Amino acid sequence: MNPIPRQYRRLDDWVRNRSRLGYASLVGTVSAASYLLVGTLFGDRVVVPAVAMGLTLGALYYASNPNESD
């Protein structure tokens, strides 16, 4: 098996097995860090919008709980 799909599956399983709070925190952190990275590359000051986006997405993912099994 190709190592790339295997690593993707391992990462996907690890993320999906997080608790509700852990998953929401991970989504918020990754989104805020990505926003900061892209904003910095473009030379903008994006600290406040990045933190706001991270908190908002974290709260939305916590409220909606997308990993919930039916």
FIKOLZA-1660 file (N, C-alpha, C; in steps of 0.1 Angstrom, whole numbers, plus 5000, padded with zeros to 4 digits):
% residues 70
   i   px   py   pz ch aa at
   1 5008 4988 5000  A  M  N
   1 5000 5000 5000  A  M CA
   1 5009 5012 5000  A  M  C
   2 5005 5022 4993  A  N  N
   2 5012 5035 4992  A  N CA
   2 5012 5042 5006  A  N  C
   3 5023 5047 5010  A  P  N
   3 5024 5053 5024  A  P CA
   3 5015 5066 5026  A  P  C
   4 5013 5073 5015  A  I  N
   4 5005 5085 5016  A  I CA
   4 4990 5082 5020  A  I  C
   5 4983 5073 5014  A  P  N
   5 4969 5070 5018  A  P CA
   5 4969 5064 5032  A  P  C
   6 4979 5056 5035  A  R  N
   6 4980 5050 5049  A  R CA
   6 4981 5061 5060  A  R  C
   7 4990 5071 5057  A  Q  N
   7 4992 5081 5067  A  Q CA
   7 4979 5090 5068  A  Q  C
   8 4972 5092 5056  A  Y  N
   8 4960 5100 5056  A  Y CA
   8 4949 5093 5065  A  Y  C
   9 4948 5080 5063  A  R  N
   9 4938 5072 5071  A  R CA
   9 4941 5072 5086  A  R  C
  10 4954 5071 5089  A  R  N
  10 4958 5072 5103  A  R CA
  10 4954 5086 5109  A  R  C
  11 4957 5096 5102  A  L  N
  11 4954 5110 5107  A  L CA
  11 4939 5112 5108  A  L  C
  12 4932 5107 5098  A  D  N
  12 4917 5108 5098  A  D CA
  12 4911 5100 5110  A  D  C
  13 4916 5088 5112  A  D  N
  13 4911 5081 5124  A  D CA
  13 4914 5088 5137  A  D  C
  14 4926 5093 5138  A  W  N
  14 4930 5100 5150  A  W CA
  14 4921 5112 5152  A  W  C
  15 4919 5120 5142  A  V  N
  15 4910 5132 5143  A  V CA
  15 4896 5128 5147  A  V  C
  16 4891 5118 5140  A  R  N
  16 4877 5114 5143  A  R CA
  16 4875 5108 5156  A  R  C
  17 4885 5103 5163  A  N  N
  17 4884 5097 5176  A  N CA
  17 4886 5107 5187  A  N  C
  18 4887 5120 5184  A  R  N
  18 4888 5130 5194  A  R CA
  18 4874 5132 5201  A  R  C
  19 4875 5137 5213  A  S  N
  19 4862 5141 5220  A  S CA
  19 4856 5153 5213  A  S  C
  20 4844 5156 5217  A  R  N
  20 4837 5167 5211  A  R CA
  20 4845 5180 5214  A  R  C
  21 4850 5182 5226  A  L  N
  21 4858 5194 5229  A  L CA
  21 4871 5194 5222  A  L  C
  22 4878 5182 5221  A  G  N
  22 4890 5181 5215  A  G CA
  22 4890 5184 5200  A  G  C
  23 4879 5179 5193  A  Y  N
  23 4877 5181 5179  A  Y CA
  23 4875 5195 5176  A  Y  C
  24 4866 5202 5184  A  A  N
  24 4863 5216 5182  A  A CA
  24 4876 5224 5184  A  A  C
  25 4884 5221 5195  A  S  N
  25 4896 5228 5197  A  S CA
  25 4906 5227 5186  A  S  C
  26 4907 5215 5181  A  L  N
  26 4916 5212 5169  A  L CA
  26 4912 5220 5157  A  L  C
  27 4899 5220 5154  A  V  N
  27 4894 5228 5142  A  V CA
  27 4897 5243 5144  A  V  C
  28 4894 5248 5156  A  G  N
  28 4896 5262 5159  A  G CA
  28 4911 5266 5158  A  G  C
  29 4919 5258 5164  A  T  N
  29 4934 5260 5163  A  T CA
  29 4940 5260 5149  A  T  C
  30 4936 5250 5142  A  V  N
  30 4941 5248 5128  A  V CA
  30 4936 5260 5119  A  V  C
  31 4923 5263 5121  A  S  N
  31 4918 5274 5113  A  S CA
  31 4925 5288 5116  A  S  C
  32 4927 5290 5129  A  A  N
  32 4933 5303 5133  A  A CA
  32 4948 5303 5128  A  A  C
  33 4955 5292 5130  A  A  N
  33 4969 5292 5125  A  A CA
  33 4970 5293 5110  A  A  C
  34 4961 5287 5103  A  S  N
  34 4961 5289 5088  A  S CA
  34 4958 5303 5084  A  S  C
  35 4948 5309 5091  A  Y  N
  35 4945 5323 5088  A  Y CA
  35 4957 5332 5090  A  Y  C
  36 4964 5330 5102  A  L  N
  36 4975 5338 5105  A  L CA
  36 4987 5336 5095  A  L  C
  37 4989 5323 5091  A  L  N
  37 4999 5321 5081  A  L CA
  37 4997 5328 5068  A  L  C
  38 4985 5326 5063  A  V  N
  38 4982 5332 5050  A  V CA
  38 4982 5347 5051  A  V  C
  39 4976 5353 5062  A  G  N
  39 4976 5367 5064  A  G CA
  39 4990 5373 5065  A  G  C
  40 4999 5366 5072  A  T  N
  40 5013 5370 5073  A  T CA
  40 5020 5369 5060  A  T  C
  41 5018 5359 5052  A  L  N
  41 5024 5358 5039  A  L CA
  41 5020 5370 5030  A  L  C
  42 5008 5375 5031  A  F  N
  42 5003 5386 5023  A  F CA
  42 5006 5400 5030  A  F  C
  43 5012 5399 5042  A  G  N
  43 5017 5411 5048  A  G CA
  43 5006 5419 5055  A  G  C
  44 4995 5413 5059  A  D  N
  44 4984 5419 5066  A  D CA
  44 4985 5417 5081  A  D  C
  45 4979 5425 5089  A  R  N
  45 4978 5423 5103  A  R CA
  45 4965 5416 5106  A  R  C
  46 4965 5403 5109  A  V  N
  46 4953 5395 5110  A  V CA
  46 4952 5388 5123  A  V  C
  47 4958 5393 5134  A  V  N
  47 4957 5385 5146  A  V CA
  47 4943 5385 5152  A  V  C
  48 4937 5396 5152  A  V  N
  48 4923 5397 5158  A  V CA
  48 4913 5389 5149  A  V  C
  49 4913 5391 5136  A  P  N
  49 4904 5382 5128  A  P CA
  49 4907 5367 5129  A  P  C
  50 4920 5364 5130  A  A  N
  50 4923 5350 5131  A  A CA
  50 4918 5344 5143  A  A  C
  51 4920 5351 5154  A  V  N
  51 4915 5345 5167  A  V CA
  51 4900 5345 5167  A  V  C
  52 4894 5355 5162  A  A  N
  52 4879 5355 5161  A  A CA
  52 4874 5343 5153  A  A  C
  53 4881 5341 5141  A  M  N
  53 4876 5330 5133  A  M CA
  53 4879 5316 5140  A  M  C
  54 4890 5315 5146  A  G  N
  54 4893 5302 5154  A  G CA
  54 4882 5300 5165  A  G  C
  55 4879 5310 5172  A  L  N
  55 4869 5308 5183  A  L CA
  55 4855 5305 5177  A  L  C
  56 4852 5312 5166  A  T  N
  56 4839 5310 5160  A  T CA
  56 4837 5296 5155  A  T  C
  57 4847 5291 5147  A  L  N
  57 4847 5278 5142  A  L CA
  57 4847 5267 5153  A  L  C
  58 4855 5270 5163  A  G  N
  58 4855 5260 5174  A  G CA
  58 4842 5259 5181  A  G  C
  59 4835 5271 5183  A  A  N
  59 4822 5271 5189  A  A CA
  59 4811 5264 5180  A  A  C
  60 4812 5267 5167  A  L  N
  60 4803 5260 5158  A  L CA
  60 4804 5245 5157  A  L  C
  61 4817 5241 5157  A  Y  N
  61 4819 5226 5156  A  Y CA
  61 4816 5220 5170  A  Y  C
  62 4818 5227 5181  A  Y  N
  62 4813 5221 5194  A  Y CA
  62 4798 5220 5194  A  Y  C
  63 4791 5230 5189  A  A  N
  63 4777 5230 5190  A  A CA
  63 4771 5220 5180  A  A  C
  64 4776 5218 5169  A  S  N
  64 4771 5209 5159  A  S CA
  64 4775 5195 5160  A  S  C
  65 4787 5193 5166  A  N  N
  65 4792 5179 5169  A  N CA
  65 4792 5170 5156  A  N  C
  66 4800 5174 5146  A  P  N
  66 4799 5166 5133  A  P CA
  66 4803 5151 5134  A  P  C
  67 4810 5147 5144  A  N  N
  67 4814 5133 5146  A  N CA
  67 4804 5125 5153  A  N  C
  68 4793 5130 5157  A  E  N
  68 4783 5123 5164  A  E CA
  68 4777 5112 5156  A  E  C
  69 4776 5100 5161  A  S  N
  69 4771 5088 5155  A  S CA
  69 4756 5088 5157  A  S  C
  70 4748 5085 5146  A  D  N
  70 4734 5084 5147  A  D CA
  70 4729 5072 5155  A  D  C
% end
